Each structure stands twice: as structure tokens, then as C-alpha cells.
């Protein structure tokens, strides 16, 4: 542990302690010699202004002065090398998982972290290129559109924009009160109150055209209502759940599915023969069936019966595409 991290650890130990911390405990936690600890105590007290008090007669102990320790914080940005490395890895993940929407804004942040790591690690650079991010299903996104939409969400301002629905390819004009941005399967969605339809809707940001804010009060929908209407059913489709789907996976596929999170309220059961039964609430079947189809013969829709019949039809149509003419 270098001096920077020892100082930070010493501060955190004293900040969290209700009683004076004995010298042996500090030496064990910080992994340093007695002389080094006394130098660190002197530095944090004299140079950084920490309200350190010594206590104990037979055995030395240290603490922050009562009433002052709660308010004292180390000046500047104090993070361990592991914490800085984690932040740098997170920034790398953001920059590589999208089309640069957030990377530009975070570029100065990354530079500061790299400088701090270099100072703490004797100039040693981290091999960030060893972090690999592979986007899947990511759609092209206009950065200017994203900035306007994100700004409206954070500033609580209404938006007017053109929208081309993916299912019907129909164009429409919308006026909405933005509620939140959702990142789902490598794409961004805007959850908003649609004033024309007087209902909550989710809009794919990549389908939004020419957005601009308008000077009207933004309607705020309670978080509980947003979750009930937009997050209670399976996938990105909005609406209250209409049924629970029961999907049974083979023993082979169960090794993966049992560790996967399909929905916040999902229920999973191991069967006696090694298979795995998963139950999830859904409002619309399309996305759910598409996800089940990728498991092929390793997955079976058991219930409800209409969902099972719909899956049968999809499989028959798919098989028909491979029949000889």
C-alpha cells in the first residue's frame, strides 16, 4: 500500500470509528511500520488539518475529535488505485458500448483519472485495451438528438418531435413530458407522458426526428406509476402484465438460464430431472417469444395455452421457410 492509499485508509478508519483506534489495529490495517504510521498521522493532522487526537496511556490510540470528525473530509479527490482503475474501466465501457454519445463529455474525466493513476503508480499505464466490449443489436443514434432528449429529461422540460414508428413506419408529431431515459439491450429509449394520447409511452430515441424543447410545464409522473406501467411486464413493451409465462428449459440450457435475469419478478424452479422452469409476467408476447426461440429445442413454452399456441405457429412458419418448393 503506497502513502496515498495509506492516508485515505487512515482517514476512513478514523472517520468510521466510534472509539479511539489502538495502534496495533492501525498497523495491521495499514500494513506499515510504527514510524511510518506516526509520519502519516502527523501529515494528515498538520498538512491536511485533520482533527486527530491521541488517546490511551498504556497503549497509543487515535481518533477524530468528537463533533469535528463527522464534518471533516480530505481536501480534493481521494480515491484508491483500485477505485480509480474501476472508474477508468467504467469510462472505457461507456466509450466503447455506444456511438460516442457520452464519450466526448467524459473525455476530461478520463484524462484526470489517468493522471491520478500515473501519480500513484509511478507512471505505470493500465492496459485498458484488454477491456473488450462487443455491442449487440446497437442501432445508429444521432448524437445531437440524444443530447437534446437527455437535456430535456434532466432539465424537466417538454419536448416536441417527429416520430416514425418501427412497427408501422408511420410518421407522427408528438408533444411529451420526458420522464426518464432507459438503456436497454444497447439502445436508448425515452419514457414520457404523451400529451396527445394522455398516456405513458416509450419512444426509441433512434426514431426521434427534429426534437426541440418548448416552454411549458413538464408533467411529472410518480416513479411507482412509471414502474407499474413501463417495467412491470417483460421487455421494453409497456402495459400492465396480462399473464404469466411458464417456460421449461432442458437440463443443458438450465445451466445458463438459471443464472440469467429475465425480469425483476421472475420465479425459477429446478425440476427433479435437472430441467429448469422459469415464470415471467408479460403484456405483449412478441419480445418474449423471440427470446425463447433462440434456445431452439432446449426451450418449451408450457403456459398459458394462447402463448404456447402462438409459439407453435411461429415454429411452423419458420419450418415452412425451409421446405422444398
C-alpha angles and dihedrals in degrees: 000000000000124000094263092057093042090056091049092046092047090052093049093048093051092042092055097042120101092191134033111289113233118239095242090055092051092048090051095046095046098037095222140117126271092251092051092050092052090050090051092048090051092049097049090045101043104028101032099031098238112170094234120168127187120223140177133062106215093033127025118242135172137209142159114265112265112260093015103060093064091059100040120099130172111259118250128003112328115181131147121247090254091052092048091048090051091051091049091049090050091051090049090051091052094047094049099040097059142037094269095280094135101017095080094052092048097046094097089047091055092049091054092049092049091051092049091049091049090052092050097040101046092256095308112152122219117238094240090164086075090071106090123195120185114190116213124201093353113165127211111271129195106230094208091053090050093051093051093047093045091047092052091050093052097039092045095234130146121254133212118195146147117255132195111199113225095215098051101017086224120150123228141164117238135193111195145168104230114229106175146331118246124199107205127170094342094311135095127238131186116221107203146156107252106216094195094054096031092226143096115269138176118224126195103235091215088063095052115106130196099349121189134169123245130206100249130112113272115233112230118211117204114256091239091057091048091053093045095052102030106028107028095082129058120283130345096318114108128227140079115294113267097190146350118255120217115204123182119206129199120251088255095055093038091076089069103029094053089062095045127097109221096163138359091243099040122140122211130192131184112222124218093251094055097263122128127226118205126192123194133168116241139181100187123028102210101087094037093053091047090055092048092048092062089068091059113187091359092074133059127185104224103175155066098028096228090054091048091051091048089054090050090054092049091051092048091050091049091049090049090061089063097048117111112253 
